[in-house]
Amino acid sequence: MLLKGKTVIITGSGRGIGKSVAIACAKEGANIGLTARTLDELNEVKDEILKLGTDVRVSVKTADVTKYEEIEGAFKAFHEELGEFNAVIANAGYSRMWNSHEFDSNKFTEIMNVNVSGVFYAFKAAYPYLKKDDKNNKSRFIITGSGAFTTPMPKLAAYTASKYAVVGLQNALALEYKKENINFTMVLPTQVDTRMLRGRKAGDGNKPPNVMNAKELNDYYLFLLSDRANKTDNALIFTSDFGEIRNLLSKTPPVKRENWEVFKPYLEENAPKIYSNVRKLGKLVEFLINSTE
Ligand SMILES: NC(=O)c1ccc[n+]([C@@H]2O[C@H](COP(=O)([O-])OP(=O)(O)OC[C@H]3O[C@@H](n4cnc5c(N)ncnc54)[C@H](OP(=O)(O)O)[C@@H]3O)[C@@H](O)[C@H]2O)c1
């Protein structure tokens, strides 16, 4: 098991991406702290995890990430129940789409509060409990960003601004805590079939083909949480690049995709732009090669 005995705390884990990642981590043996505002959804995720029979511990605490005292209280309780944190995934997020000149000003603030302050609060509240004593087993602070960073979309100005902001936040934190055995990384998905994107239609089986299932993101988080990413710091994982790599891998003759060293020249020749985007993330490509076999 990839994460046996590790403790992973995930905000926004009642549904969508956070739920999918929580279940994937529990399958790999991690103890899980689940938090969001809706208790019923968190309890459903907890039940699903316990049904796996992987003998992991699961703790549930409701908290609003925009209220520091709530997230601080939840993380304190997670520490009491689960011990030191190996990882925190700041995943909770919120969005609304509207013409910017008509956009409700309070909504703009709310989006920034959830998507930016919520990430900062999660880091601040987690810091005392993050394991920081082993350079060979660093703790992880992982942010769910968005492909809106670098590819903004109309009517999503607040969301886009918030997802640009968290990249700056990660850059600053990675620099500031460089010597403290904490790695900061981000997964930046394009469109995913969750309530945020498709409202109540999420999961109805009629998603457009370009929209991913939340489960397709699990490997990126599992890699970042695993020992294989111990040296991966301040990295941005754009799922669009790695989606193309997976596509290419499925068409690549087996001898050309035995491992990263073998696949690298093939990728450079067949998809030079993707190669240049991912060449520093060879360990992740190798992880995907192994997980697709
Ligand atoms: N879906 C996409 O297309 C897409 C694309 C790129 C990036 N992302 C990012 O992926 C992350 C997860 O979103 P998702 O797509 O999985 O959406 P989702 O299904 O709506 O899930 C969002 C999660 O965040 C929680 N949350 C929202 N506001 C919160 C608050 N104030 N305090 C605490 N928890 C809060 C929600 O629970 P409660 O409402 O119960 O609190 C829920 O568990 C977000 O950061 C989002 O920006 C999504």
The ligand as a MOL file (V3000), in Angstrom:
LIG
                    3D

  0  0  0     0  0            999 V3000
M  V30 BEGIN CTAB
M  V30 COUNTS 48 52 0 0 0
M  V30 BEGIN ATOM
M  V30 1 N -15.0230 20.8130 -11.0700 0
M  V30 2 C -14.1520 21.4150 -11.8580 0
M  V30 3 O -14.3640 21.5280 -13.0760 0
M  V30 4 C -12.8740 21.9530 -11.2870 0
M  V30 5 C -11.8560 22.3300 -12.1700 0
M  V30 6 C -10.6610 22.8220 -11.6660 0
M  V30 7 C -10.4940 22.9300 -10.3100 0
M  V30 8 N -11.4900 22.5670 -9.4440 0 CHG=1
M  V30 9 C -11.2550 22.7270 -8.0150 0
M  V30 10 O -11.4680 21.5040 -7.3550 0
M  V30 11 C -11.7630 21.7680 -5.9750 0
M  V30 12 C -12.9110 20.8880 -5.5320 0
M  V30 13 O -14.0750 21.2640 -6.2520 0
M  V30 14 P -15.1140 20.2090 -6.8570 0
M  V30 15 O -15.0920 20.3790 -8.3150 0
M  V30 16 O -14.8900 18.8810 -6.2640 0 CHG=-1
M  V30 17 O -16.4830 20.8670 -6.3510 0
M  V30 18 P -17.6550 20.3640 -5.3830 0
M  V30 19 O -18.1080 19.0160 -5.7810 0
M  V30 20 O -18.6180 21.4710 -5.3330 0
M  V30 21 O -16.9180 20.2080 -3.9530 0
M  V30 22 C -16.4840 21.3210 -3.2500 0
M  V30 23 C -16.1600 20.8930 -1.8380 0
M  V30 24 O -15.6910 22.0690 -1.1270 0
M  V30 25 C -16.4940 22.2600 0.0320 0
M  V30 26 N -16.6160 23.6800 0.3570 0
M  V30 27 C -17.1110 24.6710 -0.4150 0
M  V30 28 N -17.1320 25.8260 0.2600 0
M  V30 29 C -16.6220 25.5680 1.4840 0
M  V30 30 C -16.3950 26.3440 2.6540 0
M  V30 31 N -16.6810 27.6400 2.7070 0
M  V30 32 N -15.8550 25.7310 3.7350 0
M  V30 33 C -15.5540 24.4140 3.7230 0
M  V30 34 N -15.7480 23.6250 2.6520 0
M  V30 35 C -16.2840 24.2020 1.5590 0
M  V30 36 C -17.8290 21.6180 -0.3130 0
M  V30 37 O -18.5590 21.2090 0.8470 0
M  V30 38 P -19.6560 22.1030 1.6190 0
M  V30 39 O -20.4130 22.8690 0.5920 0
M  V30 40 O -20.4260 21.0800 2.3620 0
M  V30 41 O -18.8750 22.9780 2.5370 0
M  V30 42 C -17.3880 20.3870 -1.1040 0
M  V30 43 O -17.0420 19.3300 -0.2190 0
M  V30 44 C -12.0260 23.2720 -5.8800 0
M  V30 45 O -10.9030 23.9180 -5.3260 0
M  V30 46 C -12.1950 23.6820 -7.3250 0
M  V30 47 O -11.8680 25.0220 -7.5440 0
M  V30 48 C -12.6720 22.0780 -9.8980 0
M  V30 END ATOM
M  V30 BEGIN BOND
M  V30 1 1 1 2
M  V30 2 2 2 3
M  V30 3 1 2 4
M  V30 4 1 4 5
M  V30 5 2 4 48
M  V30 6 2 5 6
M  V30 7 1 6 7
M  V30 8 2 7 8
M  V30 9 1 8 9
M  V30 10 1 8 48
M  V30 11 1 9 10
M  V30 12 1 9 46
M  V30 13 1 10 11
M  V30 14 1 11 12
M  V30 15 1 11 44
M  V30 16 1 12 13
M  V30 17 1 13 14
M  V30 18 2 14 15
M  V30 19 1 14 16
M  V30 20 1 14 17
M  V30 21 1 17 18
M  V30 22 2 18 19
M  V30 23 1 18 20
M  V30 24 1 18 21
M  V30 25 1 21 22
M  V30 26 1 22 23
M  V30 27 1 23 24
M  V30 28 1 23 42
M  V30 29 1 24 25
M  V30 30 1 25 26
M  V30 31 1 25 36
M  V30 32 1 26 27
M  V30 33 1 26 35
M  V30 34 2 27 28
M  V30 35 1 28 29
M  V30 36 1 29 30
M  V30 37 2 29 35
M  V30 38 1 30 31
M  V30 39 2 30 32
M  V30 40 1 32 33
M  V30 41 2 33 34
M  V30 42 1 34 35
M  V30 43 1 36 37
M  V30 44 1 36 42
M  V30 45 1 37 38
M  V30 46 2 38 39
M  V30 47 1 38 40
M  V30 48 1 38 41
M  V30 49 1 42 43
M  V30 50 1 44 45
M  V30 51 1 44 46
M  V30 52 1 46 47
M  V30 END BOND
M  V30 END CTAB
M  END
